[in-house]
Amino acid sequence: MAGERRCLYCARKIAAEDRVAMCNLCYVGHHEECWLRNGRCSTFRCPGTPRLMAGAEYAYALAAALEMANSEPRACPLCGERAYAGRVYVRKTQSGENPIGTVLPFVVVRRVASAEGGVLRRLASKLARTRQWLLSGAQLHGRSCGNCRTLFLWGAPVDDVYLINALEQARDRFCVYCGVSMWTGEIRLTDARFWSESVPEFHREWLLHNLLDRFVYNRWQVRVKAIPASSCPQCRYTEVCGRPVYRFG
């Protein structure tokens, strides 16, 4: 609900009666006066412009903006084949920690500034990368090419440039629900699969191709191993490139 979210600039709650400025690029909400005071979007290096609305409208505008952003591309710009809408997830056994049955693991990445030397720095960083939590029931919505398997989030291919940008934007974030500092890390996709929401058309010349593509070939392995993200240690609210990907409970 809009009243439960917080302004990224001042960390105060966004109430239904507030005037809200939503960034047109990352969709983060600010109080209108906070946007004017800061002079820009509070997301790191985001050049977005404000879209003004009532606080009661923000939750619906956010959901619509995320859905619209994932409506493209219809054709992969890399190979020209069809890009399908769907979701990325890791299926796990249901448990008390994960009651929904699907999950994406968030792994905290701590930067070790005191380690000097290439080998020592890499070893210290590797040893420090230990804390993680499960995003229970999480599904990362996007698109994927049925041919080259390129993953698209909000219309952009998840390539080296995207991952660098995501890492930059994962730093110095504050939870829009709790107001606390979010932890920098990554969503691990080692065992993740993309599940197409529509029926892919891979074997049109085969007998019973509709059944094959609907139930057998409608999911494929994600080639990206991890996506930099930020996550709240209290409520597990998680963002990629300043955009919300997870909120549970």
Buried (B, 14 or more C-beta within 10 A) or exposed (E): EBBEBBBBBBBEBBBBEBBBBBBBBBBBBBBBBBBEEBEBBBBBEBEBEBBEBBBBBBBEBBEEBBEEBBEBBEEBEBBEBBBBBBBBBBEBEEEEEBEBEBBBBBBBBBEBEEBEEEEEBEEBBEEBBEEBBBBBBBBBBBBBBBBBBBBBBBBBBBEEEBBEBBBEBBEEBBBBBBBBBBBBBBBBBEBBBBBBEEBBEBBEEEEEBEEBBBEEBBBBEBBBEBBBBBBBBEBBBBBBBBBBBBBBE
